[in-house]
């Protein structure tokens, strides 16, 4: 069935705000986990499901994303037939508030949808971190003769009010039929949260998008999906593995530190799954540790130089930590230089940040301090 399925990934999400981290790049290109980008997880999930035709929408700020994806070779997507397609918008159809809605983005890539030959389409946001294959969900979609199948997960406990307002909740009834859908509500009425992934017939998607555009409806969730839920032919498919949606700076910070837990690493990258998360390959020297260095419970990429102390942190390629410096509970991106006798706690450094000797930067675990790309402090 996967050979009869195409994939479509949004590289942006208007409901997501990562501040400095997305000021110079698309959401899909945000670096995570020492060597990956957000797009790697959604794209790898499709590749591991045997899908060979994947389109990625690129409305703006896509230079970094294009550099990362290239021809798709690292994902085995540089093919003569189908492959990886980067889809800039033909025209900007924005709503009254100047926001490009999901329906409009799909309408802008309509020529790609129409020339594709597959029967089914999987539509996904780029910022949901998980490791899954779509085989079982596709079978359930076909067996149920569903109009749409929405992937969801169950929250382990009731959420805080501020978290409730960032999620989409599904009421799933008998036979997995979705009976109701709440988009960013003020009150939580369900433990089922939508994963921003759905399966639909390709021709059905084209019809629904064109109908929404004709009636001035712009939102993918509130207009296209909720309209289908009200018609009663939308089914749910529950995913029970690790999942993290990166929709703000705090969730970005939490996910990176989640990788310090062995069970999370094993589920995403290791022994609990045969499915790899692919990324752009870069060859670099091993990390060098100085005589007085100390590294505890940290995720440290290749090419770093550690002369000070690092604990409970994620360091990307090429990071330098000087003598007498202490880095704790922080995420330090590629080629940043933290000089001697510094203290860095609960911080996020974008690429190529320079922190001069003797400086102290202290954030909070519930509100990490973010330093923008190429900043000198």
N, C-alpha and C positions, 0 to 999 in steps of 0.2 A: 504493500500500500504506500510505503514511503516514496516509491518511484513515481507515484501519481500525486505527489504533494510538493508544493512550493512554500518558501518561507518569505516573510516580509518583516523587517525589523525597523522600528523608529529610532533614529539616532538622537532625537530630542524628546522632551516631555515638558509641556508648559506648566504642569503642576509641581515641577521639581525645582528647588532652589539650592544650588551648591555655592553660591556667592563667588568668591575669588577663583574657585576651582574650575568654573565654567566661563570665566570672563574671557579666556583666550582659546577655548576649545569647545567642541560639542560635548554633550553629556556622555555620549557613547565612547568618547576618547579619554575620559577621566581615568588616570592611572590608579590601580588598586593592587594590593597584595604583593608589592615588591617588584613584579615584572609583567603584570597583566593590565588590560584596559577593560572597562565595563562591557564593551561589545563582545569580548572574547567568550563570555559565558553563554549569552543568547545564541551566538553564531556556532559555538562548539556543540551546544545542545542540538541544533538542527543538523549539523554535520554528522554527529553521532547517531542521529535518527535516520541516516541514509538520504537526507534531502540534498539534492545537487543543484537546485535553482533557488538562490536567495538574493533578494533585493534589500538594500539598506537605504532608507530615505536620508537625504543630506540637505536640509533646507538652508543652513547657514553655519558659519564657523567650522568648516569641515576639512581644513588643511591638515590638521594633526591626525584626523581620522583617516584621510586618504593616505598619508604617509605610513600609518600603522598597518592598514589592510593591504596596500599595494595591489597586486594581481590576485590575491587570495591564495597564493601558493602554500603558505604555512598552514592553511586549513584544507588543503587538497581541493581547492575550488577554482584553480586556473584550468578551465576545461574548454574544449572546442564546442561542446554542446552544453547549454545552460552554464552554470558557474555562479560567480559572485558579481552582482550588479550594484554600482553606486548610483543613486537616483537623485540628482539635483532637481529642485522644483522647476517646472516649466513656467509657472506664474504664481504669484502670491495671492491667494484668495483668503483674506483675513476677515475675522468677524468684526463687529462694531467696536470692540475694545482693542483692536489691532493685534489680536492673537491668532496665530495660524493653528486651527483646530485639527484633530486627527482625521476627520472626514475630509478636510481640505487637502491635507497632505496626501491621502490616498487618491483623491481626485487628480492631484497634480502628477501622479505616477500611473495614471490610468492606461497609458499606452503600453507600459510594462505589463500590467495585469492582463490586458487584452491579448498581447502577443504570447504570453506564457501558455503552455499546453496542459498543465497539470489540472486534475479535477478539484483537488482540495488546496486550501491556503491556510498556513499557520501565521497569525499576526501577533507580534510580540513587541513589548517595550524592550529597551536595551538595558534597563537599570534594575532588573530583578536577578539577583545572584542565586543560582542553584545548579545542580547537576542532574539532568533528567533526559530521558528520551521520550518521544511522543508516540511510540508504537501502540501502547495500550490505549491511550487517549484517542488515537485515530480509529482503532478498532471499535471502541465504544461509540464514537461519533457515527460510524457507518451502521453499527448494529441498531442504534436508536433512531436512525433516519432523522437525525437532529438538523435543525436549521443552523444552529451554532452550538459548539461545546466550549464552555469557559473553564479554564483551569483555576482551581482555588486551593487554599490550604486552611487548616484550622489553627486558630491562635491558641496557645497553651493556657491562656488566662485572660480575664477581662483587661482591657487596655485603659490607659490613662486618657482623659478627655482630649488632650493635645494630639495623641496618637490616633484616636478615633477619627478626627477631622482630616487625617491624611490618607485614609483607607477607603476601599470600596467593599461593602459587605453584601453577601449573597445569602438569601434564605433558600435552602435546598430541601425540597420535599421528597415525596415517595418517588421511587424509580429515578432518582437523581435529577428530576426536573427542577429548574430554578424558578421559584415562585415570586421572588421579589429581589430588588437590587437597590441598595442605598449608596449614593455617591457622596463621600466626605460629609457624613451626617454629624450632628451634634450629640446624638445618643446612639450607643451601640445596641443593636437588636439581634445580632447574630455573632457567632464565633468564626464564621466562614469568610475569609478575605480573598478577594479576586487577585490573581497573580499577574494581571495585565498580559495574558496570553489567551488567545482563542482560536478555535478551528472552525472553518466555514468553507462551503463550496466556493470555488473561485468565481464562477459566474454569478452566484448569489451575492457575493461581496460587491461585484461590479454593479449589480442592480440596486443594492441597498445604498451604496455610496452615491450613485447618480440620483436616486430618489431623495436622499438627504439634501444634496446640493440644490436640487430643484425647489425644495421647500425651505431653503435658508437655514438649514440645521448644520452646525459645524462640529459638534462634540462627538467623539467616537463612543464614549461611555454613555453620556446622558441622552444622546439622540439615537445613534444607530443600535447600540447594544440594548439599551433600556426599552426601546421600541420593540425589539425582537422578544425580550422577556415578557412584555405585556401581551404578545401574541401567543405565548405558551409553548413554543417549540425550542426552547433553549435548555440544554442539559449542562450539568456540572461534572467535572472530573477532578477528584481530590488527589493532591500530591502531599505525601507525608514526610518528605525529606527536609533537609536544611534549606531555608529560604530567607533571603534578606533583601528588602527593597531599599535601594539607595535614593532617597528623595530629599535629603538635606545634609548639612555638614555633620550633624550628630550621627546619623545612620552610616555615613561614610566612615567616620571615625570608629564606630562600634564594629563594623564589619572587619576592618583591618585588624583590630585587636581580637576579634573572634578567631582569626587565623592562628592565634597563639595557643588555641585549644586544640589538642590532638584530635579529638573526635570530629571537629569541624574540618580540619585539614584532610583527614582520611576520607571523609564523605565527599568533599569537593574534588580532591586530587589523587587520593590514594587507594587504600586497600578495599574500601567498601564498594568500589565501582570499577568497571573496566573502561569507562568512558573518560577520555582525557579532556582537559581544558587546553585548547591550543592557543598559541599567541605568536607574535612576531619573534623570530629567532635572532638573538644577538649574542655573538661570541665575545666574552671578556675574560680578563684574568680572575683567578680566585681572590677572594677577600683576604687582605693581609691584616693580621692582628699584631699589635706592638707588644713589647715585653711587659708593659704595665696595664695592658687592656683587660677589660672584663665584659663579657657578654652573657646575659642570663635571659632565658625565655623570650628570645627575639627571633624575628624573621628577617634575615639579612641576605640581600642579593649579592651576585658576583661583583667584583671590581671595587669593593669598598675598602677603606683604610680605617681601621679602628685602633686608636691609641688611648682612648679614654674608656668610660663605662657606659654600656648600653643595656637597658633592662625593659622588658615588656613593651617592645617597640618593633615597628616594621621599617626597615631601611631599604630603599630602592638601589639600583645600580650606581656605583661611582660615588657614594656618599663618603665624606671624610669627617671623622670625629677626632678632635685634637686631644692632646695630653691634658689631663686634669678635668676634662669635660664630662658631665653626667647627662645622659639622655634617658628619660623615663616616660613610659606610657605615651609615646609619640609616633607619628607617621612622617617620615622624612623622604621626600621624593628625590629623583635622580639628580646626581651631580651637585647636590647641596654640600656646602663646606661649613662645618661648625668648628670654629677655631679653638684655641686653648682656653682652659679654665672657664668654660661656659656651663650654664645649667638650663636644660630644656625639659619641661614637664607638661604633659597634656597639650601638645602642640601638633599642628599639621603644617609642614613646610612643603610648598609646591616646588617645582624644579628649579635648580640653580640658585637657591637662596644662599646668601653668605651671612653668617652670624659672626661678628668680630669678637676678638678675645675678651673674656671677662664679662660678657653679657648674660643676663638672666631673663628667660621668657617662661612665664608660668601661666598656664591656662587652668580650666576646671574640667574634671572628667565629664561633667554634664554640659560644658560649653567650652570646647577646645579652642585654643588660639590659632588662627589661620594666618600664615604669612604667604603673600602672593608670589608668583613666579618672578625670579631674577631680582628679588628684593635684597637690598643690603641693609643690615641692621647693625 
